[in-house]
């Protein structure tokens, strides 16, 4: 194995620091809200389809905020469970939708109806599987007032069961693929917004046509972010640590497969070419120590075995550095990173087949054309 090969893969490892150079978070800052409409500062809109198990935690966290929202709206998207009843019992305003109009994707339809019936000056869209820290609303409002424009937050991933660590590379690459966390984050625009948490002013939302303007898009988060950017409205992507959490796919490995295969390859297509190249090179670099180790063991080349071990340790440490900023992943997931990496590659290929060959995915008991 030549020196050039070693230098190239060392550079690929270094790219990992560039794609997740800095993940800004919402800081707790004093918020001054003046004017006659200060009491109507925030409407929380939660699109929900069959979310009776998730809503109690989110709605409970909203009741314990240091700054309470003006209203909490749960949009029941034709659920077949007790979503609407659970939401009402917990004090939320419920909008019940029946059926899905032609040309719409469910989440966009729910978000749009919630926004139209809201009254707040700012609209905070939250996925039902999120939950806020005690001062989460205070941090988010402070963040948008301080930064202006639109703020999109990827929640901190709470892992409770061992299999959930398989989502490690999906989280890393989803956040890196946004293109918002490189050393050039103040110059380069992100490709879109994160889906679980987005806040914008009421006027900006309806200025771009709201979710109606992207009603048929599977990746509604990416697309609505593009709409804001196209209208010259600044979009700020943030990490959710100490502000907002979520637990992804707690129903088992089948849920993990369904969830990530729904749209991951479509999202990859939206990633900017430079960032996509860096991500692919970094993944190739992460595979290199495994190939070098196999080659070293086959030829009993001690130098090559030690080199492979050194590269492996470097990638494991780097992946751990990435992971603790985006979730409470088990350190074993970084030490044994080839396992979640292999899972990522398999599910990504499966998502590619669903998206570009079968051209449909299933989510929340709905078949969605891609």
TASULJO-V450280 format. One line per field, one symbol per residue. phi: phi as a letter, one per 30 degrees, with the letter a starting at -180 (. if undefined). burial: + if it has 16 or more other C-alpha atoms within 10 Angstrom, else -. Layout:
phi->???
burial->???
This chain:
phi->.ddddddddddedddedddbebcdbdddbdccccjdcddcdbcccbdbbhcddddedddddddcddbdddabcccddhdccceddddddcjddcccccibeejcceddddddddddccbddccccbddccacdecddeddddddddciibcbbdddddccbedddddedddeddddddicbddcddcddddlcdddabbadeddddddjhdddbeccddddddddddddddicebccbcceibbcacchddkdedddddddeadddddddddeedddddddddddddeedddddddddchcdddddddddddddddddddeddddcacddeddddceedddddedddddddddddccdhabcahicccdc
burial->--------++-++++++++++++-++-+------------++++++++++++-+++-++-+++-+-+++++++++++++---++-++----++++++------++++++++++++--++++++++++++++++++++++++++++---+++++++++++----+++++++++++++++++++--+---++++++++++++++-++--+-++++++++++++++++++++---+++++++++++++++++------+++++++++++++-++---++-++-+++-++++++-++-++-------++-+++-++-+++-+++-++-+++++++-+++-++-++-++--++-++++++----++------+-+
